Amino acid sequence: MFSEKIVQSLSGGSFIRAMFEQGENLRKQYGPDKVFDFSLGNPDPEPPLKVKEDLIRLVTEDNPRLHGYMPNAGYADVREKVAAYHARETGLPIKGDHVVMTCGAGGALNVVLKSLLNPGEEVIVFAPFFMEYLSYISNYDGKCVIVPTDTKTFLPDAEALKAHITPRTKAIIINSPNNPTGVVYDRATLEKLAQAISEKEKELGITVYVISDEPYRKIVYDGIELPRILNIFKNSILVDSFSKSLSLPGERIGYIVANPAIENIDTLMAALIYCNRILGFVNAPALFQKLIADNLDQVVDIGIYKERRDLLYNSLTEMGYECIKPGGAFYLFPKSPIEDDTEFARRAMKYNLIIVPGSGFRCPGFFRLAYCVSMKTIENSLPAFKALLEEFR
Ligand SMILES: Cc1ncc(COP(=O)(O)O)c(C=O)c1O
């Protein structure tokens, strides 16, 4: 037979994919414009014009060996540019040697976890969280330890974190701006986490790495500050991707930056590069490495997402839905009007509304809306949200 672990995982399935497939059925039945599908975080704004123009130039100009194999860490000039960008941002002595180009954030997280974990070691995540973390941690026989956040703010709590750090804790994954809540972690919260980690490290004689998963780092609204993780946590490893910031999710391009202050940084970098190779990624896509190197300051039109956030958030809260106003990413995470969020999502289908229950992110009682849909879809969906809420009044 096949791998028992994998066959077992298949029965779990992906909540989000399942909702998306239900949406496909409804689209066939009623027509695409009658279905309001908020299930998938698949960015729909176009990549910036400069990015498209640069891509055409790269493909058409004479560029010998552009498509060839390269060092597993990626092109040296690209790594230098990424390093310079983060050195500017943080003031830290980050060099190209501290950067590994990867196949998106998903590839990067797998490379980092494979490099860090011995079987049975623990990785802490804060709920609600991006569910792929469970699989990524399990890929390397790590144990995922889930610490709930306070659902009034969805911010992680330092005391709760402390209570979950054990001698087997190897890493903590943080994700801000957050999927699924859209919450941006403020500086005071992060500094408290850093303090808690360093106290536990001293008490237990361990090193805990902070893996900061930041694919939404450029999608922040209202001038909110996104504190720089590399400045707050000494043992920090930042993971970035261009899937969301440049609307390039299918091209699989991202990178890892490790904090130069990490002890034995050279061994860590060698491990990351080695894992990028042996996981079969070999190297990040050549063409897209070159593309992003000259577009590190570029970002899709955030105004499009902000307009949608405002319309959806204002309309739903006026109707009576309870929801935190997200400071970033492109998700809303309102409270389900009934305790059973899965039942709520099922009832939403009656109105051709496709939403994802919070249980799918280990946070029951809520639901996620990905506003990677047009303003027209949002406008047309509002009567459905209203009628749905009325059912539970
Ligand atoms: C929090 C989070 N991390 C990582 C990823 C994976 O991104 P990528 O396409 O760069 O692999 C996603 C994608 O939705 C995400 O939401």
The ligand as an SDF file (V2000), in Angstrom:
LIG
                    3D

 16 16  0  0  0  0  0  0  0  0999 V2000
    0.1220   32.5840    6.1380 C   0  0  0  0  0  0  0  0  0  0  0  0
    0.5800   31.9840    4.8610 C   0  0  0  0  0  0  0  0  0  0  0  0
    1.8120   31.4510    4.8080 N   0  0  0  0  0  0  0  0  0  0  0  0
    2.2860   30.9040    3.6770 C   0  0  0  0  0  0  0  0  0  0  0  0
    1.5200   30.8480    2.5400 C   0  0  0  0  0  0  0  0  0  0  0  0
    2.0950   30.2150    1.3100 C   0  0  0  0  0  0  0  0  0  0  0  0
    2.4580   31.1940    0.3910 O   0  0  0  0  0  0  0  0  0  0  0  0
    3.2960   30.8540   -0.9110 P   0  0  0  0  0  0  0  0  0  0  0  0
    2.3530   30.9570   -2.0680 O   0  0  0  0  0  0  0  0  0  0  0  0
    4.3460   31.8920   -0.9640 O   0  0  0  0  0  0  0  0  0  0  0  0
    3.8640   29.4910   -0.7530 O   0  0  0  0  0  0  0  0  0  0  0  0
    0.2120   31.3680    2.5410 C   0  0  0  0  0  0  0  0  0  0  0  0
   -0.6400   31.2720    1.3700 C   0  0  0  0  0  0  0  0  0  0  0  0
   -1.8130   31.5130    1.3760 O   0  0  0  0  0  0  0  0  0  0  0  0
   -0.2560   31.9540    3.7430 C   0  0  0  0  0  0  0  0  0  0  0  0
   -1.4860   32.4820    3.8280 O   0  0  0  0  0  0  0  0  0  0  0  0
  1  2  1  0
  2  3  1  0
  2 15  2  0
  3  4  2  0
  4  5  1  0
  5  6  1  0
  5 12  2  0
  6  7  1  0
  7  8  1  0
  8  9  2  0
  8 10  1  0
  8 11  1  0
 12 13  1  0
 12 15  1  0
 13 14  2  0
 15 16  1  0
M  END
$$$$
